[in-house]
Each structure stands twice: as C-alpha cells, then as structure tokens.
Amino acid sequence: MANWTRGQLNDKIVEQAQSNPSYRERLMKDPRALMAKQIGTDIPANVKVEVLQETPDKYFIVLPYMPKEGAELDDAALEKVAGGMLDKTCQQSILSTVVNLG
C-alpha cells in the first residue's frame, strides 16, 4: 500500500466502507487507528483524522492542503521527500506525501 496515491487509498477506504458494515463502523468510531493499520504506519499525533459522512442534502468537496506561496520546506521536511517513499528513513513521509494528511 506504500505506493498508493491519496486518491487510490481514499477510493479503497470508501469501497470497503460501502461493502463492509463492520469496517464502516470501525472507520466512524476510530478513523486514526483504522488508517494507521491500513497504511502500515503510525499517524503523527499532531495530524487529525476525520471522517465526514455525506447525507442526501449535504455534499463535501475536500481540497488538499496548499502551502502559502513562497513557503519553504525545512530541512526535516526536505529529508522526508529527498529519499523517496520507499526509503526506510522516510516511513513517515508515506503518510504526508501519499495520503497528504499532514
């Protein structure tokens, strides 16, 4: 799953939630734990994981995070992306670059 894009992961989660009531219930109760298990790594404590459930009269559009123009990555952030997603030192970058949660 480390090579999945954010969209692929989201599609898989939605598919599982629609076809498996137990999975959907776990996702609604504790999305952080389920996501950590699904992606195979811990989610940093400062990253919030929230599930929004649409209703017949409410539709959500989720926009990805966009840093302000001119914002630069610090050395730690650069180190996360420099080695690529399969680099063992970049385990946490899988979450931020593929899933884009933080």
Long-range contacts (C-beta under 8 A, 24 or more apart in sequence): 1-38, 1-39, 1-40, 2-39, 2-40, 2-85, 2-86, 2-94, 2-98, 3-85, 3-86, 3-98, 4-98, 5-98, 6-64, 6-98, 6-99, 6-100, 9-38, 9-39, 9-98, 9-99, 12-38, 13-38, 27-51, 28-53, 35-99, 35-101, 39-94, 39-95, 39-98, 39-99, 41-91, 41-92, 41-94, 41-95, 43-95, 43-101, 43-102, 44-92, 44-95, 44-102, 46-102, 47-95, 47-101, 47-102, 49-101, 64-100, 65-100
